[in-house]
């Protein structure tokens, strides 16, 4: 079903306008407003063959706080060259493609841009072979991709979130890492993937380690942000801890295919936004990967299926933007007022009414080997 472009397009094609409004209200919450984007950006996106979509979340006008409007950009894309092309050529081609898309993001006034999980390479971690894929790994502090993103950040006065395969040369360790680069061009820090999937053949634990960076939140000029990489979105406490550390926007760069997770995709980031009184940004790859190398291991994978894109942003009031296409490269530009976080927190008070001390006490008991569940029996 990779030809199916998007849920929104299908609804718009088949439902009468009045019914469509009600269906969208139930599925997506309060309608997000369309964000008018510069004609030059629209033309550039068309010239470079990627979808460009703009949306806006609104907050109530307050008496004591001015609006805190921020624009984020989510980029989803296919690989540019075949998976058997020389590695340096593949990386260089991806840099060039992303450079085109970030230029358009800058034209749209984006303050923070986030790319998809390990964006410089094919998602090849479950082909059951490590070579040549581990050769894509590079330093998070001074690798060519970080230097490339530093130049973008300085040129466009934009915070860049760059998820890569990281190599720690000192210890020989590989990590799935998001590098956060300030709009000054300096590396602000990095966030390593906390949760590693072990789902049948999707076992990434042989490629990189669970993260050791905890739940870091990065203070940027445009707000406090966090990066919950891919599989971490299935773990509510992972979102929760970023929120507890003060995140106002949590990015979830991912790489996931339709048969595995698509019914869960529209729910998890949106639920996290509601539960944690913050904005969440879900970014997924698009396209089908074909691996044509001479695979040596038994039953190695040549095709994982379709990476379904559908990147979107959710707000703490339960509303969400339409998703990007399931089949095309795309840039989603979203303007958000960060004041909405506290407004919704004051209304629903999920954090204020959370019984965290009680949870902490019970979790402390639950992780012990002598734990006895509290079950009342007749």
N, C-alpha and C positions, 0 to 999 in steps of 0.2 A: 504493500500500500504506500510506497514512497511517493507515488504520483499525487496522492491526496495532499493538497497544498496547505490547508489549515482548517481548523474547526470553524473559525470566524467566517472564512470565505464560504464554507458550505452552508452555514446558517443564513448568511446574507443572501445566498443564491436561492434558497428554498422557502424562506418564511416571509409572510406578509409583514409590513413595517411595524404595525402595532404589536403583533405577536413577537416579533424579533426583539423589540425593546424589553418586553417582559422576560423573555428567555435570557437575554443578556443580563438583566438586573439580577436574576436568580443565579446565573452561572458566574458572573463576574463582579457583582456588587454594584456600587454607585458608578455611574458611567464616567470614565476618564475623558477629559476634554482633548480635542485634537490640538497639537502644538504646531503652529505655523512655522515652517522651516524656510530658510532662504532659497530663492529660486536657483541660485548658483549651486547650492548643495544638492538640490533635487536633480539638477542637470548632471552634476559630477557623479552622483550615484548611478544614474542611468547610463552614463558613458562607461563606467567601470563595472556595470552589470551586477549591482547588488541592490537589495531592497532597502529603502530608507523609510522609517516610520517615526512619527513624533507624537508624544502624549504628555498630558499635564495633570498632576494631582494638585488639588487645592486644599488649603487649610483656612479655618476661620480667621478673620482679622482680630488681632488681640489689641488691648489698650496699652500694655506695658512692654510688649516685645514686638519689634519689627519682623516682617516675614524673613525666613531663612531659606531662600530659594536656591536650589542647587540643580545642575543638570548633569545627569549620568548618561553614559553611552555604553551599550552592550553590543559586542561584536561576535557574530557567529559566522563560520566560513568553512568551506571545504578545503582539502589540501590542493595545492596548485599543480605539483608534479606527481608522476606515478611513484608508488612506494619503492620501486627498484631504481629510481634515479639516484645519482651520487648525493650523499648526505648534505654536503655543503651547498649543493645546488638547491636541494629541497628547502633548507633553512633560509637561504638567500631569497628564494622565490616567495616564501611566506613573509619575510620582512618587507618585501616590496608590496605585497598584497595588503598587508596590514597598514603600511605607510599610506596607501591610497585611502583606506577607509578612515584612518585617524584624521587625515587632512579634512575629510568631509565632516567628521565629528567636531573638529575645531571650528569649521564654518558654521556649525549649528550651536556654538557656544557651550559645548560640553566641558564640564569641570573635572569629572572623574570618568575614565574609561576602563572597562574591564574586558579582557579577552577570555576565550574558552580554555579549558584544562589542557595543559601541555600543547599550547597552540602552535609551536614551531615544527611539529612532527605529526606523522600519522599516529592514530591511537592504536599502537601495535603491542600493547603490554600483555595481551593474552593470546598471542600467536603460538605460544609454547616454545619460543626461542628468544634468547636475549640479544644475540647479534643479528643484524647490525644496530638494533634499536637503542641499546645503551650508549652508542656513540653520539646520540643526540644530546646526552646530558652535558651540562656546562655549569660553570660557577654562577651562583646567584648574585655574587657581589661584583664580579668583573668580567663575566662572560660576554660574548659578542651580542647576545640578545638583550642583556641588561644595558649594555652601552647603547644599543640602538634605541631602547625605550627611554633612556635618559635624554637622548637627543630630542625625541618626540616630546617629552615632558617639558623640557626647557623651551623648545620652539613654540609650543602651543599653550604654555602656562596651564598644564593639565596634569592631574594625578593619574598615573598609569599603573594598573594592576596587571602583572604579567606572569601567568602561571606557566612554569617550565619544568622539565626534568632536570633536577639539580644534582651536580656531582660535588661531593665534599672530598677534595683531593687528599686532605690530611689523613682522613680515616678510611677513604675508599668507599664511602657510603653514598647511596643514591636516595634521593627524596623527591616526592611530588610536591612542588613548592610554588607558592605565589609570591613574587617579588613586588613589593609596594614601593613605587618611586614617587617622590614628592614633586609638585609642580616646579620646585626649584631645580630639579634634576638630580637631587641626591637620593640615594637608596635609603628609604625610611625604615625598612625592615622586611622581614619575610614571614610567611605563615605556611607551615608544612601540613600536609594532609593528615588529619587525625585518625581517620577510619579507613582501613584497607579492605575492599570487598573480597570475599572468598565464597563465590556463588558458582558452583560447578566449574566450568572452564574460565570464568571470570575471577581468577585468583591472581591478584596483583602483588601478593606478598613476596613473590620471588623476584620482583623487579625493584622495589624500593621499600623503605621502612616506614612504620607508623611515625607520624610527626612527633617532634619533641618541643614544639614552640608554644604549646598550651593554647590558650584562646586569646591571642594578642589582638588588641584593638589599636588602630593607628589614628592619631590625631592629625588631620590634614587641615589646610586652610578652609576647606569646604565642608568640614564635619568629621565625625569619628566613624571610621569604617572598619569592617572585618571581612575576612575571606574564609568561607566554609567550603572546602573543596569537595566537589562531587559527592561521593558516598556518604559524607558527613550529613547530607540533607535528610537521610533516613533516620537520623538520631536526634530526637527532639532536645535532648540535653546538650547537644553540641551547639545548636542555635542558641539555646538558653544561656550558656556560659558566655558566648560572645556578647549577648545582650546584657548580662549581668556586669560585664566589664565596660559597658557604656556604649556599645556600638549603636549608631543611629541608622546606618545602612550596612546590610550584610550581603556580600556578593557570593554567589554559588556557581563558580565556573565548573562545567561538567562535560562528560563525554559518555553518552548513554544511548542505547538503541531501543527501537520500538517494542520488540517482543519482550524485552526485559523490564521496561519501567514506564512506558508512556502513560498508562492510566494513573500512575502515581504522580507524574510530573506536574500537572496543573494544581495539585493539592498541597504538596509538601512545603514549598516556599511560601505559598499564600497562607497556609496555616501557621507557619513560623512567624510571619509578619503580624498576624492577629495575636498570637499567644505572647509575643515578646514586645509589642508596642514599638515596632521599628519597620523600616522599609527593607524588603528583600529583593534581590536581583538574580534571577535564574538564567544562566547562559549555557546553551548546549551546542555541540557540533552539528554539522549538517553534512549529508552525503554518505556514500557507501565506500568503504575501504576494501581494495582488492590487493592482496599480498601475493606477489609473484616470485618471490625468492625461492631458492632451492632449500625448502624446509627439510631439516634432518630428523625431526622428532615425529613420533607416530601421531596421526590424526591431528596434525597442526591445522590452524584455521587460516583459510584464504579469504574469508568474507564473514564479518561479524553481523551483517545486516545493516539496516538503515539508521544512521544517526539523524534524529528527527527535528533538530533545531528547536523551534517553538519558544525561543527566549522571551521572557516577560519580566515585568516588575510588579510586585505586590505592595500594597500600603497597609498600615496598621488598622485601618477601618474596614479591612476585608475586601476592598476593591482591588482590581488589577487591570493592567493594560491588556489589550489584545496581544497575542503572541506574534513573533516573526514567523516567516514561512517555515514549513517542514522540509522544503526542498531547495531553498536558495540561500546564498550568502546574504547577510543583512546587518544593518545598524539600527538599533532601537535607541532613540533619544528621548529621555524622560525628564521632565522638570518636576521637582518635588519641593514642597515646603516642609522643612524638618520640624517646624512647630507642630505639625500634625501628630507627631509621636507623643508629645506630652498631652495634647488635647485628648487623644484617644485613651491614654493612660488614666487621665483624670476621670474620663467617662466610665470606663470598664474596670479599672483598678485591678487587673489581673496580677500585677507584681505586688501591689500593696496588700492584696488578700492572699497571696501565696503563703503556704505554711512551710517556709523553707527550713526553719530550724527542725521541725518535725520530720520533714523529708530527709534532711541530712542525718539525723539520728537513726532513722530506719534504714537508710542506704548504708550507713556504717556497719550496721548489723548484717545487712543482706549480702555484703561482699565477704563476709567471714565464712570459712569452711564449715563451721558448726551452726550455720544459720538455720533457724526453724521458722518457716512461714507462719504468719498469724492467721490460722484457720480455725474458725469456731465450728465444732462438731456437736451433733446431738449426743 
